[in-house]
Amino acid sequence: MAAGLPDFVIMVPTDLLNRVLVQPGVKAVSGTSASTSSSGVFRTLVVGTTVRQLSKEIVQPSFTPGDMRNIRKLLKRKDLFDVVADSLAPSIYGHHMIKKALALQLLGGNERNLANGTHLRGDINVLLIGDPSVAKSQMLRAVMNVAPLAISTTGRGSSGVGLTAAVTTEEDTNERRLEAGAMVLADRGVVCIDEFDKMSEADRVAIHEVMEQQTVTIAKAGIHASLNARCSVLAAANPIYGVHMADITEARLAHKSTFTDFLDQDHGQGDYVRSIKEMVGEEKHRLLVDLSDLRNFNPQIAQRLIERPGEYLPPFEEALEEVVRNHSPKFLSTDQEVHIGLKGSFGFHRVSPRELLSPLLSKLVMVEGIVTKCSNVRPKLQKSVHYCAKTKEFTQREYRDATSNSGVPTGASYPTRDSEGNVLVTEFGLCKYRDHQTLCVQEMPENAPAGQLPCSIDVVLEDDLVDTCKPGDRIGIVGIFKA
């Protein structure tokens, strides 16, 4: 109910339960509460007198004799499937295969109930992934206009509870009641979810049962129920980084090839083949690269590395790992990583904490200052491994936060059960961690403007960079400026 509008309560006799009420009589009753006395505010309710089932009428379309004649004519055409697909969203050019898939989703499959009680769903779930502005949302809107029963929602404004079901408390009586979510309300219909990539991972997991079993199981606050949610899910999402993954993969492979050529040859003053062998001999995992050598090899890619480190630094480290494995196959284990460190001239990207402004966001910077505070070194979870005694299977999950240079951040929720509700036991010996430390770097006092306090910035150090400095040290740190 919209904010500011009165709540309507429907009183139903016992013989009219589980039906839809029509032809009501409206009455006003005193607003009472379980914990307060009667007030002067009145609530409205409906006393039911007649019931008529509407759900079947909504789903089942009505055809005129003219419609039946047109349907019989179409049945004789060999290109019937193409005609149906082209009739869906005719204002959108192309996407012929996608329109065919959506037409099949609207028609649905053959639902079957086997003799042993197994239910085989006939509904089809579709996920559209594509670059921005390719009419994904318009496709969803076209399906909503065609489907007899369709409910629309967005991933940004929806939660797992809102899509499935929730247990709430009645304001007046403090009794628990069950409220249906979008997927329950769309029983025998279609749920359209736009911006599916904006949903959290926990909320996406919450709708897995609905898509697989077509039921919503609730066991909360003493309420145990199973609700039907026999609906098709049509979702639209943008790919990682906002562009299609295939384009990213091709570009990343091209960058990796360029960096591999750079590391395998002698450029300027740096012989990186010899440096890699020294790194392996000293059992280190970070190679220091001079930007001047990279500029001599390829000025464009050196500038792009500074301007877009999130795109170019991961393939650089992948190239280093490939070269290391070629020269020393036994040096790195399966889970070990190697990293790239940078030195040299950074130009306008060599700044103090006061000069870290919004134009430098997501760019490579060199920050000079004095360390004022260091945290303890703590382990940071990268990958958790869990064992299910019932299924005798191992499952693993990777974790990334805003400080990660590759991939999008994941949720921080720690799984304790699998998708079927089986208990998971964490295998701590198989989990992967990395060292994590936080510093506070302050602007050097002599460089602070007169009459103003020095500015500071938090710095995150991981792996071999932890414990490399202490409070009072004057340092220069190269890293990615993130918000």
ChimeraX attribute file (.defattr): number of C-alpha atoms within 10 A of each C-alpha:
attribute: neighborCount
match mode: 1-to-1
recipient: residues
	/A:1	7
	/A:2	6
	/A:3	6
	/A:4	6
	/A:5	7
	/A:6	11
	/A:7	12
	/A:8	13
	/A:9	13
	/A:10	14
	/A:11	14
	/A:12	17
	/A:13	10
	/A:14	7
	/A:15	7
	/A:16	15
	/A:17	11
	/A:18	10
	/A:19	14
	/A:20	14
	/A:21	20
	/A:22	15
	/A:23	12
	/A:24	14
	/A:25	10
	/A:26	13
	/A:27	12
	/A:28	12
	/A:29	10
	/A:30	12
	/A:31	15
	/A:32	17
	/A:33	14
	/A:34	12
	/A:35	9
	/A:36	9
	/A:37	8
	/A:38	12
	/A:39	10
	/A:40	8
	/A:41	10
	/A:42	14
	/A:43	15
	/A:44	15
	/A:45	17
	/A:46	18
	/A:47	17
	/A:48	18
	/A:49	14
	/A:50	12
	/A:51	16
	/A:52	11
	/A:53	12
	/A:54	12
	/A:55	13
	/A:56	9
	/A:57	10
	/A:58	11
	/A:59	14
	/A:60	10
	/A:61	8
	/A:62	8
	/A:63	9
	/A:64	7
	/A:65	8
	/A:66	8
	/A:67	11
	/A:68	11
	/A:69	10
	/A:70	10
	/A:71	12
	/A:72	10
	/A:73	10
	/A:74	15
	/A:75	11
	/A:76	9
	/A:77	10
	/A:78	9
	/A:79	10
	/A:80	12
	/A:81	15
	/A:82	14
	/A:83	13
	/A:84	14
	/A:85	20
	/A:86	20
	/A:87	12
	/A:88	19
	/A:89	18
	/A:90	11
	/A:91	10
	/A:92	15
	/A:93	9
	/A:94	10
	/A:95	14
	/A:96	13
	/A:97	12
	/A:98	14
	/A:99	22
	/A:100	18
	/A:101	15
	/A:102	21
	/A:103	20
	/A:104	16
	/A:105	20
	/A:106	18
	/A:107	13
	/A:108	16
	/A:109	13
	/A:110	9
	/A:111	11
	/A:112	12
	/A:113	10
	/A:114	9
	/A:115	7
	/A:116	6
	/A:117	8
	/A:118	9
	/A:119	13
	/A:120	15
	/A:121	19
	/A:122	16
	/A:123	24
	/A:124	19
	/A:125	18
	/A:126	16
	/A:127	14
	/A:128	17
	/A:129	20
	/A:130	18
	/A:131	16
	/A:132	14
	/A:133	9
	/A:134	12
	/A:135	15
	/A:136	20
	/A:137	19
	/A:138	14
	/A:139	22
	/A:140	21
	/A:141	16
	/A:142	17
	/A:143	24
	/A:144	18
	/A:145	13
	/A:146	13
	/A:147	14
	/A:148	16
	/A:149	20
	/A:150	23
	/A:151	17
	/A:152	17
	/A:153	17
	/A:154	17
	/A:155	22
	/A:156	14
	/A:157	11
	/A:158	17
	/A:159	18
	/A:160	20
	/A:161	16
	/A:162	17
	/A:163	24
	/A:164	25
	/A:165	20
	/A:166	15
	/A:167	17
	/A:168	14
	/A:169	12
	/A:170	13
	/A:171	11
	/A:172	12
	/A:173	11
	/A:174	12
	/A:175	10
	/A:176	15
	/A:177	13
	/A:178	16
	/A:179	14
	/A:180	19
	/A:181	18
	/A:182	22
	/A:183	32
	/A:184	24
	/A:185	22
	/A:186	22
	/A:187	22
	/A:188	20
	/A:189	23
	/A:190	28
	/A:191	27
	/A:192	28
	/A:193	24
	/A:194	25
	/A:195	18
	/A:196	22
	/A:197	19
	/A:198	15
	/A:199	19
	/A:200	16
	/A:201	14
	/A:202	15
	/A:203	17
	/A:204	16
	/A:205	13
	/A:206	17
	/A:207	20
	/A:208	14
	/A:209	16
	/A:210	23
	/A:211	20
	/A:212	13
	/A:213	15
	/A:214	23
	/A:215	21
	/A:216	24
	/A:217	16
	/A:218	17
	/A:219	10
	/A:220	13
	/A:221	11
	/A:222	9
	/A:223	12
	/A:224	10
	/A:225	12
	/A:226	11
	/A:227	17
	/A:228	17
	/A:229	24
	/A:230	24
	/A:231	27
	/A:232	27
	/A:233	23
	/A:234	22
	/A:235	24
	/A:236	23
	/A:237	22
	/A:238	21
	/A:239	17
	/A:240	15
	/A:241	12
	/A:242	12
	/A:243	14
	/A:244	15
	/A:245	16
	/A:246	10
	/A:247	9
	/A:248	16
	/A:249	11
	/A:250	11
	/A:251	15
	/A:252	18
	/A:253	14
	/A:254	13
	/A:255	20
	/A:256	22
	/A:257	15
	/A:258	17
	/A:259	23
	/A:260	20
	/A:261	13
	/A:262	21
	/A:263	22
	/A:264	16
	/A:265	13
	/A:266	15
	/A:267	16
	/A:268	13
	/A:269	9
	/A:270	16
	/A:271	15
	/A:272	20
	/A:273	17
	/A:274	13
	/A:275	15
	/A:276	23
	/A:277	14
	/A:278	13
	/A:279	17
	/A:280	18
	/A:281	11
	/A:282	9
	/A:283	11
	/A:284	14
	/A:285	19
	/A:286	20
	/A:287	19
	/A:288	14
	/A:289	17
	/A:290	16
	/A:291	19
	/A:292	19
	/A:293	20
	/A:294	21
	/A:295	15
	/A:296	12
	/A:297	19
	/A:298	14
	/A:299	14
	/A:300	11
	/A:301	17
	/A:302	19
	/A:303	15
	/A:304	15
	/A:305	19
	/A:306	20
	/A:307	19
	/A:308	17
	/A:309	21
	/A:310	18
	/A:311	18
	/A:312	21
	/A:313	23
	/A:314	19
	/A:315	22
	/A:316	24
	/A:317	21
	/A:318	22
	/A:319	24
	/A:320	25
	/A:321	18
	/A:322	16
	/A:323	18
	/A:324	21
	/A:325	14
	/A:326	10
	/A:327	13
	/A:328	14
	/A:329	11
	/A:330	9
	/A:331	14
	/A:332	16
	/A:333	9
	/A:334	5
	/A:335	6
	/A:336	10
	/A:337	14
	/A:338	17
	/A:339	18
	/A:340	15
	/A:341	13
	/A:342	17
	/A:343	13
	/A:344	11
	/A:345	12
	/A:346	17
	/A:347	9
	/A:348	9
	/A:349	18
	/A:350	17
	/A:351	19
	/A:352	22
	/A:353	19
	/A:354	16
	/A:355	13
	/A:356	18
	/A:357	10
	/A:358	10
	/A:359	7
	/A:360	17
	/A:361	15
	/A:362	17
	/A:363	18
	/A:364	24
	/A:365	25
	/A:366	23
	/A:367	25
	/A:368	19
	/A:369	25
	/A:370	20
	/A:371	24
	/A:372	16
	/A:373	14
	/A:374	18
	/A:375	14
	/A:376	12
	/A:377	16
	/A:378	14
	/A:379	14
	/A:380	15
	/A:381	16
	/A:382	14
	/A:383	15
	/A:384	20
	/A:385	19
	/A:386	22
	/A:387	18
	/A:388	17
	/A:389	12
	/A:390	9
	/A:391	9
	/A:392	7
	/A:393	10
	/A:394	14
	/A:395	14
	/A:396	14
	/A:397	13
	/A:398	14
	/A:399	18
	/A:400	17
	/A:401	14
	/A:402	12
	/A:403	14
	/A:404	11
	/A:405	16
	/A:406	14
	/A:407	14
	/A:408	13
	/A:409	13
	/A:410	15
	/A:411	13
	/A:412	13
	/A:413	9
	/A:414	10
	/A:415	18
	/A:416	13
	/A:417	14
	/A:418	14
	/A:419	11
	/A:420	8
	/A:421	8
	/A:422	13
	/A:423	17
	/A:424	19
	/A:425	16
	/A:426	19
	/A:427	13
	/A:428	11
	/A:429	8
	/A:430	12
	/A:431	16
	/A:432	16
	/A:433	15
	/A:434	14
	/A:435	17
	/A:436	20
	/A:437	19
	/A:438	17
	/A:439	20
	/A:440	17
	/A:441	28
	/A:442	24
	/A:443	24
	/A:444	17
	/A:445	14
	/A:446	8
	/A:447	11
	/A:448	15
	/A:449	10
	/A:450	9
	/A:451	6
	/A:452	8
	/A:453	10
	/A:454	17
	/A:455	17
	/A:456	19
	/A:457	16
	/A:458	14
	/A:459	17
	/A:460	14
	/A:461	19
	/A:462	17
	/A:463	19
	/A:464	14
	/A:465	13
	/A:466	19
	/A:467	16
	/A:468	8
	/A:469	13
	/A:470	15
	/A:471	13
	/A:472	13
	/A:473	13
	/A:474	17
	/A:475	15
	/A:476	17
	/A:477	17
	/A:478	17
	/A:479	19
	/A:480	21
	/A:481	19
	/A:482	12
	/A:483	8
